[in-house]
Amino acid sequence: MSLPRAVAFTQQRCFSCTPATFSGHNKWSKIKDKKGANDAKKGAAHGKATRLISVAVRSGGSPDPSKNVALASTIKRLREQDTPKDIIDRALAKAASARDAKGEYLTYEALAHNVGIIIETLTENPKRTVGRVREILSAHDARMASVAFMFNRVGLVKVALPKEGIPNDDMESRVTQVIETGMGADCADFHPYPESEKEAVIDFTCEPTQLSALEAALSADPICTVISAEQVYLPKDETHVEEEDAEKITQLVEELQENEDVIRVTTMLDSLGSGSDEE
């Protein structure tokens, strides 16, 4: 028995779930990949600028560079590193807002790929903040966990010594003098950063109760400029992870730092003297 024409026609129809390939597809993919890489780089730059400027505003007491030597120095260094003006401006606005806000300081502890993380926040809406932090952690296979025992709370003073026009021998004696100033103010330890062409940077650590005295002593030394002085969390032990996990943690930290309520993120992979803001 022959099928009706309409039915026969229906049976002859063919459907394909294979997406159409257009001539510009590969080109668009490359553009998209490049854009993604640029966005990630810009996000990291924004996170670093926000962190450095926030620290300078808190330590110097003002979001106005003309009234805050540490902030002016930080902005100058960011510009020398070719940090985009819009990133610096947004970081300044965020730091000023956080300084004026009458928010609550809250610390959250988390674990990601067996690495402890401390997340410091300032918020007027704790419920919103903890909810957003949980979302970000979950999206990166991380979770809230008690990890404070993995860290020490210390005072940290970061100073910079300009190197332009100064012979190497003189520079070495200047660094030695600044270190002696820090040691004389009862610093617990010091950590020089990798050498750069423009300046030498040194971190001094101390007991939290000694922070003000250490900052005052280093500020009085005309050879160096105090970039920041604050209390921070530092890992008690050095931690190593696989490169793939380190990259995942880096992405997590960058997204956390993008949140407007987050002041600082510290992980067990962080250490003083192991890197530089010049990077």
Residue frames relative to the residue before (quaternion, step in Angstrom):
aa qw qx qy qz dx dy dz
M 1.0000 0.0000 0.0000 0.0000 0.00 0.00 0.00
S 0.3707 -0.7427 0.5164 0.2104 3.52 -0.79 1.00
L 0.4577 -0.6842 0.5038 0.2619 3.53 -1.08 0.81
P 0.5841 -0.5578 0.4402 0.3922 3.56 -1.14 0.58
R 0.6437 -0.5599 0.3628 0.3749 3.56 -1.15 0.71
A 0.6632 0.5238 -0.3193 0.4288 3.57 0.90 -0.94
V 0.6686 0.4912 -0.3010 0.4702 3.55 0.99 -0.90
A 0.6360 0.5331 -0.3274 0.4518 3.56 0.93 -0.89
F 0.6500 0.5218 -0.3108 0.4566 3.56 0.99 -0.83
T 0.6391 0.5323 -0.3187 0.4545 3.55 1.08 -0.83
Q 0.6637 0.5134 -0.3082 0.4483 3.56 0.99 -0.85
Q 0.6749 0.5066 -0.3017 0.4436 3.58 1.10 -0.54
R 0.5245 0.6419 -0.4219 0.3672 3.60 1.23 -0.20
C 0.1630 -0.7858 0.5921 0.0736 3.59 -1.05 0.78
F 0.1440 -0.7805 0.6047 0.0655 3.55 -1.04 0.87
S 0.1241 -0.7883 0.5995 0.0613 3.56 -1.07 0.72
C 0.2848 -0.7596 0.5643 0.1533 3.55 -0.99 0.92
T 0.4828 0.6681 -0.4374 0.3595 3.59 1.26 0.07
P 0.4220 -0.7194 0.4815 0.2694 3.61 -0.66 1.04
A 0.5255 -0.6328 0.4709 0.3188 3.52 -1.09 0.75
T 0.2693 -0.7542 0.5787 0.1542 3.55 -1.08 0.76
F 0.1648 -0.8009 0.5717 0.0679 3.54 -0.67 1.08
S 0.6554 -0.5644 0.3422 0.3672 3.52 -1.15 0.64
G 0.7311 0.4277 -0.2486 0.4699 3.59 1.08 -0.62
H 0.3661 0.7795 -0.4614 0.2134 3.59 1.29 0.02
N 0.6893 0.4818 -0.2917 0.4557 3.59 0.81 -1.00
K 0.6322 0.5349 -0.3278 0.4547 3.53 1.03 -0.81
W 0.6601 0.5051 -0.3053 0.4647 3.58 0.96 -0.90
S 0.6242 0.5458 -0.3397 0.4439 3.59 1.00 -0.80
K 0.6622 0.5020 -0.3078 0.4633 3.57 0.95 -0.87
I 0.6389 0.5192 -0.3205 0.4685 3.56 1.02 -0.84
K 0.6611 0.5136 -0.3039 0.4548 3.57 0.97 -0.92
D 0.6470 0.5141 -0.3210 0.4626 3.60 0.98 -0.85
K 0.6542 0.5118 -0.3101 0.4624 3.56 1.00 -0.87
K 0.6385 0.5232 -0.3190 0.4657 3.56 1.02 -0.84
G 0.6405 0.5312 -0.3248 0.4495 3.58 0.99 -0.86
A 0.6542 0.5052 -0.3089 0.4705 3.57 0.98 -0.85
N 0.6580 0.5052 -0.3068 0.4666 3.58 0.98 -0.86
D 0.6366 0.5274 -0.3240 0.4600 3.58 1.02 -0.82
A 0.6497 0.5122 -0.3143 0.4655 3.57 0.99 -0.86
K 0.6522 0.5113 -0.3118 0.4647 3.58 0.98 -0.86
K 0.6558 0.5061 -0.3065 0.4689 3.56 1.00 -0.87
G 0.6325 0.5372 -0.3267 0.4523 3.57 1.05 -0.78
A 0.6491 0.5092 -0.3123 0.4710 3.57 1.01 -0.82
A 0.6435 0.5191 -0.3174 0.4644 3.58 1.02 -0.84
H 0.6458 0.5157 -0.3165 0.4657 3.57 1.00 -0.84
G 0.6490 0.5239 -0.3176 0.4512 3.58 0.95 -0.86
K 0.6687 0.4935 -0.3032 0.4662 3.58 0.94 -0.89
A 0.6600 0.5084 -0.3131 0.4560 3.60 0.89 -0.92
T 0.6443 0.5277 -0.3177 0.4533 3.58 0.96 -0.89
R 0.6666 0.5076 -0.2972 0.4579 3.56 0.94 -0.91
L 0.7012 0.4746 -0.2783 0.4535 3.59 0.79 -1.00
I 0.6839 0.4745 -0.2904 0.4720 3.59 0.91 -0.89
S 0.6177 0.5436 -0.3429 0.4532 3.59 1.02 -0.75
V 0.6513 0.5084 -0.3054 0.4733 3.57 0.97 -0.87
A 0.6737 0.5041 -0.2975 0.4511 3.59 0.91 -0.92
V 0.6427 0.5162 -0.3249 0.4636 3.59 1.01 -0.78
R 0.6788 0.4856 -0.2987 0.4628 3.58 0.91 -0.89
S 0.7055 0.4625 -0.2764 0.4603 3.59 0.90 -0.88
G 0.7370 0.4143 -0.2310 0.4815 3.59 1.03 -0.76
G 0.4587 -0.7427 0.3966 0.2842 3.57 1.29 -0.22
S 0.7850 0.2359 -0.1501 0.5528 3.61 1.21 0.05
P 0.3837 -0.7161 0.5299 0.2433 3.62 -1.08 0.72
D 0.5653 0.5763 -0.3766 0.4544 3.57 1.34 0.16
P 0.4108 -0.7441 0.4661 0.2455 3.64 -0.45 1.17
S 0.6346 0.5473 -0.3390 0.4276 3.60 1.08 -0.63
K 0.7321 0.3677 -0.2112 0.5331 3.57 1.28 -0.38
N 0.7267 0.3556 -0.1954 0.5543 3.56 1.32 -0.02
V 0.3099 -0.7922 0.5000 0.1622 3.57 -0.18 1.31
A 0.6486 0.5240 -0.3226 0.4480 3.59 0.96 -0.86
L 0.6593 0.5024 -0.3059 0.4684 3.58 1.00 -0.84
A 0.6389 0.5273 -0.3248 0.4564 3.58 0.94 -0.87
S 0.6523 0.5116 -0.3032 0.4699 3.57 1.01 -0.86
T 0.6492 0.5235 -0.3127 0.4546 3.58 0.98 -0.87
I 0.6640 0.5004 -0.3033 0.4655 3.59 0.90 -0.92
K 0.6270 0.5374 -0.3314 0.4563 3.56 1.01 -0.83
R 0.6769 0.4942 -0.2923 0.4606 3.58 0.89 -0.90
L 0.6370 0.5206 -0.3278 0.4644 3.59 1.02 -0.77
R 0.6529 0.5066 -0.3124 0.4684 3.59 1.00 -0.81
E 0.6357 0.5260 -0.3227 0.4637 3.57 1.04 -0.76
Q 0.6795 0.4525 -0.2714 0.5098 3.58 1.23 -0.54
D 0.4894 -0.7003 0.3961 0.3363 3.59 1.36 0.30
T 0.2528 0.7478 -0.5614 0.2485 3.57 1.02 0.79
P 0.5074 -0.6779 0.4348 0.3065 3.65 -0.73 1.01
K 0.5900 -0.6087 0.4092 0.3376 3.57 -1.06 0.83
D 0.6553 0.5236 -0.3330 0.4308 3.62 0.93 -0.83
I 0.6238 0.5252 -0.3395 0.4688 3.60 1.10 -0.64
I 0.6473 0.5057 -0.3147 0.4756 3.58 0.96 -0.84
D 0.6605 0.5159 -0.3079 0.4504 3.59 0.93 -0.90
R 0.6660 0.4890 -0.3068 0.4724 3.60 0.96 -0.85
A 0.6403 0.5175 -0.3250 0.4654 3.58 1.03 -0.76
L 0.6334 0.5239 -0.3246 0.4680 3.59 1.03 -0.75
A 0.6562 0.5140 -0.3065 0.4597 3.57 0.96 -0.91
K 0.6616 0.5037 -0.3055 0.4640 3.57 0.97 -0.85
A 0.6600 0.5078 -0.3074 0.4604 3.58 0.96 -0.86
A 0.6493 0.5104 -0.3141 0.4683 3.58 1.00 -0.83
S 0.6480 0.5227 -0.3102 0.4589 3.56 1.00 -0.85
A 0.6642 0.5023 -0.2999 0.4653 3.56 0.96 -0.89
R 0.6421 0.5285 -0.3252 0.4501 3.58 1.05 -0.77
D 0.7213 0.4422 -0.2459 0.4731 3.60 0.95 -0.88
A 0.5851 0.6067 -0.3742 0.3867 3.58 1.15 -0.52
K 0.3155 -0.7267 0.5798 0.1902 3.55 -1.09 0.76
G 0.2193 0.8264 -0.4861 0.1808 3.51 0.91 0.97
E 0.5312 -0.6097 0.4948 0.3182 3.49 -1.40 0.01
Y 0.3463 -0.7262 0.5573 0.2053 3.57 -0.90 0.96
L 0.0472 0.8039 -0.5871 0.0819 3.57 -0.64 1.14
T 0.1877 -0.7719 0.5998 0.0959 3.54 -1.09 0.79
Y 0.1276 -0.7840 0.6050 0.0548 3.55 -0.92 0.96
E 0.2414 -0.7620 0.5878 0.1248 3.54 -1.10 0.75
A 0.0123 0.8145 -0.5774 0.0556 3.56 -0.95 0.87
L 0.2414 -0.7414 0.6095 0.1432 3.53 -1.35 0.34
A 0.0387 0.7874 -0.6115 0.0678 3.56 -0.85 1.05
H 0.8347 -0.0916 0.0199 0.5427 3.58 -0.61 1.17
N 0.6744 -0.5276 0.2548 0.4494 3.55 1.03 1.00
V 0.5714 0.5479 -0.3912 0.4694 3.57 1.21 0.51
G 0.3885 -0.7367 0.5107 0.2133 3.58 -0.78 1.07
I 0.0834 -0.7943 0.6017 0.0110 3.57 -1.07 0.81
I 0.1537 -0.7513 0.6360 0.0869 3.56 -1.05 0.86
I 0.0980 -0.8000 0.5919 0.0125 3.59 -0.75 1.09
E 0.1322 -0.8038 0.5786 0.0418 3.57 -0.49 1.22
T 0.0264 -0.8226 0.5668 -0.0374 3.58 -0.82 1.01
L 0.1452 -0.7242 0.6615 0.1301 3.54 -1.36 0.33
T 0.1423 0.8290 -0.5155 0.1638 3.56 -0.43 1.21
E 0.3479 -0.7027 0.5779 0.2262 3.52 -1.26 0.54
N 0.7445 0.2822 -0.1683 0.5812 3.56 1.33 -0.10
P 0.2021 -0.8311 0.5070 0.1068 3.62 0.27 1.25
K 0.6280 0.5482 -0.3446 0.4318 3.59 1.00 -0.79
R 0.6543 0.5000 -0.3068 0.4774 3.58 0.98 -0.86
T 0.6801 0.5177 -0.2957 0.4267 3.55 0.88 -0.99
V 0.6885 0.4657 -0.2980 0.4694 3.59 0.80 -0.95
G 0.6187 0.5460 -0.3468 0.4459 3.58 1.06 -0.68
R 0.6809 0.4772 -0.2870 0.4757 3.56 0.93 -0.92
V 0.6292 0.5299 -0.3385 0.4568 3.61 0.99 -0.79
R 0.6433 0.5170 -0.3181 0.4665 3.58 0.98 -0.84
E 0.6351 0.5365 -0.3278 0.4488 3.59 0.98 -0.84
I 0.6738 0.4924 -0.2943 0.4657 3.56 0.89 -0.96
L 0.6470 0.5193 -0.3213 0.4566 3.58 0.93 -0.87
S 0.6666 0.5164 -0.2976 0.4476 3.56 0.88 -0.98
A 0.6572 0.5243 -0.3101 0.4439 3.57 1.00 -0.83
H 0.7417 0.3549 -0.2007 0.5326 3.59 1.23 -0.41
D 0.5408 -0.6554 0.3848 0.3604 3.59 1.18 0.59
A 0.5170 0.5923 -0.4374 0.4365 3.56 1.02 0.87
R 0.1372 -0.7981 0.5837 0.0597 3.58 -1.25 0.31
M 0.5959 -0.5308 0.4535 0.3968 3.52 -1.31 0.31
A 0.1659 0.7729 -0.5974 0.1349 3.60 -0.99 0.84
S 0.5235 -0.6299 0.4742 0.3229 3.57 -1.19 0.54
V 0.1309 0.8135 -0.5497 0.1373 3.58 -0.38 1.25
A 0.3645 0.7631 -0.4772 0.2389 3.62 1.25 0.05
F 0.6064 0.5763 -0.3568 0.4158 3.60 1.10 -0.64
M 0.6114 0.5616 -0.3460 0.4371 3.60 1.24 -0.29
F 0.7417 0.3930 -0.1925 0.5083 3.60 1.28 -0.31
N 0.2796 -0.6955 0.6276 0.2102 3.53 -1.38 0.34
R 0.3224 -0.7030 0.5949 0.2191 3.56 -1.17 0.63
V 0.0658 0.8199 -0.5595 0.1017 3.59 -0.56 1.16
G 0.4750 -0.6014 0.5396 0.3486 3.52 -1.36 0.16
L 0.0778 -0.8033 0.5902 0.0150 3.59 -0.98 0.82
V 0.0283 -0.7702 0.6371 -0.0038 3.57 -0.84 1.03
K 0.1339 -0.7921 0.5937 0.0463 3.56 -0.75 1.09
V 0.0424 -0.8082 0.5873 -0.0063 3.59 -0.80 1.01
A 0.2074 -0.7626 0.6009 0.1195 3.56 -1.27 0.51
L 0.1532 -0.7628 0.6234 0.0782 3.54 -1.10 0.79
P 0.3664 -0.7387 0.5152 0.2338 3.64 -0.57 1.06
K 0.2651 -0.7985 0.5269 0.1205 3.57 -1.01 0.84
E 0.4832 0.6991 -0.4293 0.3057 3.59 1.23 -0.33
G 0.8561 0.1332 -0.1265 0.4831 3.53 -0.89 1.04
I 0.6188 0.5349 -0.3439 0.4611 3.59 1.26 0.16
P 0.4442 -0.6954 0.4909 0.2793 3.65 -0.68 1.03
N 0.6534 -0.5495 0.3600 0.3762 3.56 -1.18 0.61
D 0.6546 0.5155 -0.3248 0.4474 3.61 0.92 -0.88
D 0.6614 0.4931 -0.3037 0.4767 3.58 0.97 -0.85
M 0.6295 0.5432 -0.3327 0.4449 3.55 1.02 -0.78
E 0.6458 0.5250 -0.3202 0.4525 3.55 0.97 -0.84
S 0.6694 0.4853 -0.3037 0.4734 3.58 0.96 -0.81
R 0.6168 0.5388 -0.3448 0.4586 3.61 1.10 -0.65
V 0.6419 0.5155 -0.3181 0.4702 3.57 0.96 -0.89
T 0.6414 0.5284 -0.3131 0.4598 3.55 0.98 -0.90
Q 0.6515 0.5235 -0.3147 0.4500 3.57 0.97 -0.86
V 0.6613 0.4987 -0.3061 0.4693 3.59 0.95 -0.88
I 0.6333 0.5206 -0.3312 0.4671 3.58 0.99 -0.79
E 0.6459 0.5102 -0.3173 0.4710 3.58 0.99 -0.81
T 0.6068 0.5431 -0.3494 0.4634 3.59 1.09 -0.69
G 0.6709 0.4987 -0.2892 0.4664 3.55 0.95 -0.91
M 0.6584 0.5024 -0.3070 0.4689 3.56 0.95 -0.85
G 0.6490 0.5252 -0.3125 0.4531 3.56 1.07 -0.74
A 0.6882 0.4290 -0.2662 0.5210 3.57 1.26 -0.41
D 0.5665 -0.6574 0.3486 0.3540 3.56 1.24 0.58
C 0.2177 0.7446 -0.5950 0.2100 3.60 0.85 0.88
A 0.4752 -0.6859 0.4742 0.2808 3.57 -1.06 0.71
D 0.7884 -0.0869 0.1048 0.5999 3.56 1.08 -0.75
F 0.1559 -0.7672 0.6082 0.1314 3.56 -1.29 0.21
H 0.1407 -0.8004 0.5822 0.0244 3.55 -1.12 0.76
P 0.2264 -0.7737 0.5758 0.1365 3.63 -0.36 1.18
Y 0.3903 -0.6891 0.5558 0.2529 3.57 -1.11 0.69
P 0.6594 -0.4700 0.3737 0.4524 3.59 -1.24 0.23
E 0.5782 -0.6231 0.4071 0.3342 3.54 -1.04 0.80
S 0.0686 -0.7506 0.6545 0.0598 3.55 -1.18 0.69
E 0.6293 -0.5673 0.3750 0.3763 3.57 -1.23 0.37
K 0.7317 0.4750 -0.2368 0.4278 3.59 1.05 -0.74
E 0.8246 -0.0502 0.0850 0.5571 3.59 1.00 -0.76
A 0.3308 -0.6724 0.6117 0.2535 3.50 -1.36 0.27
V 0.1418 -0.7937 0.5898 0.0442 3.56 -0.91 0.98
I 0.0464 -0.7984 0.6003 -0.0114 3.56 -0.94 0.94
D 0.2236 -0.7396 0.6206 0.1338 3.55 -1.05 0.86
F 0.1137 -0.7650 0.6312 0.0584 3.55 -0.99 0.92
T 0.1392 -0.7879 0.5944 0.0817 3.59 -0.90 0.89
C 0.0053 0.7902 -0.6116 0.0388 3.54 -1.21 0.59
E 0.6384 -0.4552 0.4133 0.4631 3.54 -1.30 -0.04
P 0.6157 -0.5810 0.3727 0.3801 3.63 -0.99 0.74
T 0.6643 0.5179 -0.3073 0.4428 3.59 1.01 -0.77
Q 0.6827 0.4815 -0.2741 0.4763 3.59 1.25 -0.40
L 0.4038 0.7675 -0.4411 0.2309 3.59 1.28 -0.15
S 0.6776 0.5036 -0.3060 0.4401 3.60 0.79 -0.97
A 0.6672 0.5010 -0.3014 0.4616 3.58 0.93 -0.89
L 0.6574 0.5043 -0.3108 0.4657 3.59 0.97 -0.83
E 0.6435 0.5156 -0.3205 0.4662 3.58 0.97 -0.85
A 0.6538 0.5229 -0.3109 0.4500 3.59 0.94 -0.90
A 0.6623 0.5144 -0.3072 0.4499 3.57 0.93 -0.89
L 0.7035 0.4501 -0.2702 0.4790 3.60 0.90 -0.91
S 0.6149 0.5431 -0.3477 0.4539 3.60 1.09 -0.63
A 0.6678 0.5090 -0.2897 0.4593 3.56 1.14 -0.69
D 0.5812 0.5642 -0.3755 0.4505 3.59 1.24 -0.27
P 0.3533 -0.7843 0.4677 0.2032 3.65 -0.44 1.15
I 0.5699 0.6255 -0.3767 0.3770 3.58 1.20 -0.34
C 0.8018 0.2470 -0.1055 0.5339 3.60 1.03 -0.78
T 0.3119 -0.7064 0.6004 0.2079 3.53 -1.38 0.24
V 0.3685 -0.7145 0.5469 0.2337 3.57 -0.85 0.93
I 0.2719 -0.7763 0.5532 0.1319 3.57 -0.67 1.15
S 0.7889 -0.1307 0.1158 0.5891 3.57 0.96 -0.84
A 0.0436 -0.7600 0.6475 0.0340 3.53 -1.32 0.47
E 0.2566 0.7734 -0.5260 0.2437 3.58 -0.49 1.18
Q 0.4772 -0.6066 0.5356 0.3428 3.52 -1.36 0.11
V 0.0096 -0.8108 0.5835 -0.0440 3.57 -0.87 0.96
Y 0.4393 -0.6260 0.5607 0.3174 3.54 -1.38 0.14
L 0.0391 -0.7821 0.6216 0.0197 3.55 -1.02 0.86
P 0.5369 -0.6321 0.4429 0.3408 3.61 -0.99 0.77
K 0.4580 -0.6745 0.5044 0.2843 3.56 -1.03 0.76
D 0.8022 0.1530 -0.0504 0.5749 3.57 1.02 -0.81
E 0.5197 -0.6248 0.4873 0.3196 3.53 -1.20 0.58
T 0.1222 -0.8078 0.5760 0.0286 3.57 -0.90 0.97
H 0.1059 -0.7810 0.6135 0.0491 3.55 -1.07 0.79
V 0.0344 -0.7831 0.6209 0.0094 3.56 -1.06 0.80
E 0.6504 -0.4855 0.3957 0.4298 3.55 -1.30 0.19
E 0.6447 -0.5547 0.3670 0.3769 3.57 -1.15 0.67
E 0.6394 0.5352 -0.3285 0.4437 3.58 0.98 -0.80
D 0.6759 0.4739 -0.2923 0.4829 3.59 0.95 -0.85
A 0.6130 0.5495 -0.3476 0.4488 3.59 1.05 -0.72
E 0.6470 0.5132 -0.3127 0.4693 3.56 1.03 -0.81
K 0.6422 0.5188 -0.3229 0.4627 3.59 1.00 -0.79
I 0.6563 0.5000 -0.3118 0.4712 3.58 0.99 -0.80
T 0.6128 0.5481 -0.3418 0.4551 3.57 1.05 -0.75
Q 0.6588 0.5033 -0.3021 0.4705 3.58 0.96 -0.88
L 0.6310 0.5293 -0.3244 0.4653 3.58 1.04 -0.80
V 0.6650 0.5069 -0.3020 0.4580 3.58 0.87 -0.97
E 0.6518 0.5226 -0.3191 0.4475 3.58 0.93 -0.87
E 0.6738 0.4784 -0.3078 0.4715 3.60 0.94 -0.80
L 0.6218 0.5273 -0.3440 0.4657 3.59 1.01 -0.71
Q 0.6758 0.5048 -0.2933 0.4499 3.57 0.93 -0.88
E 0.5935 0.5705 -0.3629 0.4366 3.58 1.19 -0.44
N 0.5777 0.5950 -0.3788 0.4107 3.59 1.19 -0.49
E 0.5106 -0.7014 0.4117 0.2789 3.56 -0.81 1.05
D 0.6756 0.4976 -0.2995 0.4542 3.62 1.15 -0.48
V 0.6133 0.5797 -0.3433 0.4123 3.60 1.21 -0.37
I 0.2784 -0.7664 0.5630 0.1351 3.56 -0.80 1.07
R 0.7962 -0.1274 0.1399 0.5747 3.56 0.83 -1.01
V 0.1547 -0.7496 0.6360 0.0980 3.53 -1.24 0.63
T 0.0413 -0.7961 0.6037 -0.0101 3.58 -0.78 1.05
T 0.1018 -0.8026 0.5860 0.0458 3.59 -0.90 0.89
M 0.6461 -0.5192 0.3957 0.3955 3.54 -1.31 0.24
L 0.6076 0.5510 -0.3538 0.4495 3.60 1.26 -0.16
D 0.5712 0.5979 -0.3809 0.4137 3.59 1.26 -0.25
S 0.0925 0.7740 -0.6246 0.0476 3.54 -1.19 0.63
L 0.5034 -0.6522 0.4746 0.3097 3.57 -1.11 0.65
G 0.8167 0.2787 -0.1963 0.4657 3.52 -1.13 0.68
S 0.5981 0.5938 -0.3623 0.3981 3.60 1.27 0.01
G 0.7921 0.1344 -0.0769 0.5904 3.56 1.24 -0.21
S 0.2926 -0.7485 0.5698 0.1720 3.53 -1.34 0.00
D 0.5453 -0.6033 0.4698 0.3435 3.51 -1.21 0.50
E 0.5320 0.6236 -0.4111 0.3988 3.55 1.20 -0.10
E 0.5346 0.6497 -0.4028 0.3603 3.55 1.19 -0.40
